[in-house]
Amino acid sequence: MSKFPVLVTGGAGYIGSHAVLALRDADWSVAVVDDLSTGNRYVVPEDVPFYQGRVDDHALVERILAEQSIGAIMHFAGSIVVPEKAPPRAFSAEL
């Protein structure tokens, strides 16, 4: 089985960053997209392609898919804390 590149959304967050490390340990190619609203750039290894942006930015996601020849996506982008009066973007799940 050939190992194709994997895009990890939210890869600078707690769970996503651990997925990135596990994939790398298993010799998978990985790329990360994260808007850094709750994540930290420093947890993504320097040699992993990193894209700062939102997963609902269709042009960005299409560019990443093409540039990195992505074969799978692991989706960890999201907010665990949504205030009672959340802004409209908190309810946007259009990917």
C-alpha positions in Angstrom: 0.0 0.0 0.0 1.5 3.4 -1.0 1.3 6.2 1.5 -0.2 9.3 0.0 0.1 12.8 1.6 -2.4 13.6 4.4 -3.7 17.1 5.1 -4.4 17.7 8.8 -6.8 20.5 9.5 -6.4 22.0 12.9 -2.9 20.5 12.9 -1.5 23.2 15.3 -4.0 22.3 18.0 -3.6 19.8 20.7 -5.2 16.7 19.0 -4.2 17.7 15.5 -0.6 18.2 16.4 -0.5 14.7 17.9 -2.0 13.3 14.8 0.7 15.1 12.7 3.5 13.5 14.9 1.9 10.0 14.7 1.6 10.2 10.9 5.2 11.3 10.6 6.4 8.5 12.9 4.6 6.1 10.6 6.4 7.6 7.6 3.4 9.5 6.1 3.8 12.8 4.3 1.8 15.5 6.1 0.7 19.1 5.5 -1.2 21.3 8.0 -3.8 24.0 7.7 -4.7 26.0 10.8 -6.0 29.5 11.4 -4.1 29.6 14.8 -7.2 30.9 16.6 -6.5 28.4 19.3 -3.5 26.5 18.0 0.2 27.3 18.1 2.6 27.3 15.1 5.5 26.1 17.2 3.9 22.6 17.7 4.1 21.9 13.9 7.5 20.5 13.0 9.5 22.9 10.8 9.7 20.4 7.9 5.9 20.0 7.7 4.3 22.3 5.1 2.1 24.7 7.1 -0.7 26.9 5.7 -2.2 29.6 7.9 -5.9 30.0 7.0 -9.4 28.7 7.5 -10.7 25.4 6.2 -13.7 27.3 4.7 -11.4 29.2 2.4 -12.1 27.1 -0.7 -9.3 28.6 -2.8 -6.7 27.9 0.0 -7.8 24.3 0.4 -7.8 23.7 -3.3 -4.3 25.2 -3.5 -3.1 22.9 -0.7 -4.7 19.8 -2.3 -2.9 20.6 -5.6 0.5 21.7 -4.2 0.8 18.7 -1.8 -1.0 16.0 -3.9 -3.2 15.3 -0.9 -4.8 11.9 -0.8 -6.6 12.1 2.5 -7.8 14.7 5.1 -7.9 14.3 8.8 -10.2 17.0 10.1 -9.5 18.4 13.6 -10.3 22.1 13.0 -13.0 23.4 15.2 -13.8 25.1 18.4 -14.5 23.3 21.6 -15.8 26.4 23.3 -18.8 28.1 21.7 -20.2 31.0 23.7 -23.9 31.2 24.2 -24.0 34.2 21.9 -21.6 32.9 19.3 -20.7 34.9 16.3 -22.1 33.6 13.0 -18.8 32.1 11.9 -19.1 29.6 14.8 -22.0 28.0 13.0 -20.5 27.8 9.5 -19.7 24.2 8.7 -19.6 24.6 4.9 -16.5 22.8 3.7 
